[in-house]
Amino acid sequence: MNAYLVVKALHILSSVLMVGTGFGTAFYLFFTNRTRNVASIATVARLVVRADLWFTTPAVIFQPLSGLWLAHSVGWSWDTPWILLSIVLYVLAGVCWLPVVWLQAEMAKMAATAHADGATALPARYWRYALWWERLGYPAFIAMVVVYFVMVLKPAL
């Protein structure tokens, strides 16, 4: 078995896991927030935090390591324009994602506390955080979709 092909397959699978988990958890929390149901939000927010810890974070770490190893293995310079573009977009997504991780952890704590206290509404701070969580999610997701295209098309820039 060829090490390059194994790492390439793992790179592709981890990218799907990273973007898919990110999109899926964002989808569920976004729409659960619209219900304003404290119990539902507390449950989904807790699971979103857990999914990011278990699935997204390992993939986020593996992606650049495997990607740079793959590029090096086939002799592509790390300053190849399409590789640089993908790195810049990945960093942009990361700059958005890191505060999102903190925001959703705080949102999960607020929702859990509100639910445990029997509250029928979440505090205003939850909704401010939810707004920032959503606003940061869009550029991160768009950046990662563009990275997919850059990786597949390898455009001459």
C-alpha positions as CSV (number, residue, x, y, z in Angstrom):
1,M,0.0,0.0,0.0
2,N,1.2,3.4,-0.9
3,A,1.6,5.9,2.0
4,Y,0.8,8.9,-0.2
5,L,-2.6,7.4,-1.2
6,V,-3.5,6.5,2.4
7,V,-2.7,10.0,3.6
8,K,-4.6,11.5,0.7
9,A,-7.6,9.3,1.5
10,L,-7.4,10.3,5.1
11,H,-7.0,14.0,4.1
12,I,-10.1,13.9,2.0
13,L,-12.1,12.0,4.6
14,S,-11.1,14.4,7.4
15,S,-12.0,17.4,5.3
16,V,-15.4,16.0,4.7
17,L,-15.7,15.3,8.5
18,M,-14.5,18.8,9.4
19,V,-16.8,20.7,7.0
20,G,-19.7,18.3,7.3
21,T,-19.7,18.3,11.0
22,G,-19.3,22.1,11.1
23,F,-22.2,22.6,8.6
24,G,-24.4,20.0,10.2
25,T,-24.0,21.2,13.8
26,A,-24.5,24.8,12.7
27,F,-27.6,23.8,10.8
28,Y,-29.1,22.2,13.9
29,L,-28.2,24.9,16.4
30,F,-29.3,27.7,13.9
31,F,-32.8,26.1,13.5
32,T,-33.1,25.0,17.1
33,N,-32.4,28.6,18.2
34,R,-35.4,29.7,16.1
35,T,-37.7,27.6,18.3
36,R,-36.7,29.5,21.4
37,N,-37.3,26.3,23.3
38,V,-34.7,26.4,26.2
39,A,-34.6,22.7,26.7
40,S,-34.0,21.9,23.0
41,I,-31.4,24.6,22.7
42,A,-29.6,23.4,25.8
43,T,-29.5,19.8,24.4
44,V,-28.4,20.8,20.9
45,A,-25.8,23.4,22.1
46,R,-24.3,20.8,24.3
47,L,-24.0,18.3,21.4
48,V,-22.6,21.0,19.1
49,V,-19.8,21.6,21.5
50,R,-19.2,17.9,21.9
51,A,-19.2,17.3,18.1
52,D,-16.6,20.1,17.6
53,L,-14.4,18.6,20.3
54,W,-14.7,15.0,19.1
55,F,-14.8,15.4,15.3
56,T,-14.0,18.9,14.1
57,T,-11.0,19.7,16.2
58,P,-9.0,16.6,15.3
59,A,-9.8,17.2,11.6
60,V,-8.8,20.8,11.9
61,I,-5.4,19.7,13.2
62,F,-4.9,16.9,10.7
63,Q,-5.8,18.9,7.6
64,P,-2.8,21.2,7.4
65,L,-0.4,18.5,8.5
66,S,-1.6,16.1,5.9
67,G,-2.0,18.7,3.2
68,L,1.5,20.0,3.6
69,W,2.9,16.5,3.7
70,L,1.0,15.6,0.6
71,A,2.3,18.7,-1.3
72,H,5.8,18.0,-0.2
73,S,5.5,14.3,-1.2
74,V,4.7,15.1,-4.8
75,G,7.1,18.0,-5.0
76,W,4.8,21.0,-5.0
77,S,6.3,24.0,-3.3
78,W,4.3,25.3,-0.4
79,D,4.4,28.7,-2.1
80,T,2.6,27.4,-5.2
81,P,-0.2,30.0,-5.7
82,W,-3.2,27.6,-5.3
83,I,-1.6,26.1,-2.2
84,L,-1.0,29.6,-0.8
85,L,-4.6,30.5,-1.5
86,S,-5.9,27.4,0.2
87,I,-3.7,28.1,3.2
88,V,-4.9,31.8,3.4
89,L,-8.6,30.6,3.2
90,Y,-8.0,27.9,5.8
91,V,-6.4,30.5,8.1
92,L,-9.4,32.8,7.5
93,A,-11.8,30.0,8.4
94,G,-9.8,29.2,11.5
95,V,-9.8,32.9,12.6
96,C,-13.6,32.8,12.4
97,W,-13.9,29.3,13.9
98,L,-11.8,29.8,17.1
99,P,-14.2,32.5,18.4
100,V,-17.1,30.4,17.3
101,V,-15.9,27.5,19.5
102,W,-15.7,29.8,22.5
103,L,-19.1,31.4,21.7
104,Q,-20.9,28.1,21.3
105,A,-19.4,26.8,24.6
106,E,-20.6,29.9,26.4
107,M,-24.0,29.6,24.7
108,A,-24.2,25.9,25.8
109,K,-23.4,26.9,29.4
110,M,-26.0,29.7,29.4
111,A,-28.7,27.4,27.9
112,A,-27.9,24.6,30.4
113,T,-28.1,27.0,33.3
114,A,-31.4,28.5,32.0
115,H,-32.8,25.0,31.5
116,A,-31.7,23.8,35.0
117,D,-33.3,26.9,36.5
118,G,-36.6,26.3,34.7
119,A,-36.3,29.5,32.7
120,T,-38.6,29.9,29.7
121,A,-36.2,32.3,27.9
122,L,-32.5,32.6,27.4
123,P,-30.7,35.8,28.5
124,A,-30.0,38.6,26.0
125,R,-26.3,37.7,26.1
126,Y,-27.1,34.3,24.6
127,W,-28.8,36.0,21.6
128,R,-25.9,38.4,21.2
129,Y,-23.5,35.5,21.2
130,A,-25.7,33.6,18.8
131,L,-25.7,36.5,16.4
132,W,-21.8,36.6,16.4
133,W,-21.7,32.8,16.2
134,E,-23.8,33.0,13.0
135,R,-22.0,35.9,11.5
136,L,-18.6,34.3,11.9
137,G,-19.9,31.0,10.6
138,Y,-20.7,32.3,7.1
139,P,-17.2,33.4,6.1
140,A,-15.7,30.3,7.6
141,F,-18.0,28.0,5.7
142,I,-17.6,29.9,2.4
143,A,-13.8,29.9,2.8
144,M,-13.8,26.1,3.2
145,V,-16.1,25.6,0.2
146,V,-13.6,27.7,-1.9
147,V,-10.8,25.6,-0.5
148,Y,-12.5,22.5,-1.8
149,F,-12.6,24.0,-5.3
150,V,-9.0,25.2,-5.1
151,M,-7.8,21.8,-4.0
152,V,-9.7,20.0,-6.9
153,L,-9.2,22.5,-9.6
154,K,-5.6,23.6,-8.7
155,P,-6.1,26.9,-10.7
156,A,-3.1,28.6,-12.2
157,L,-3.2,31.9,-10.4
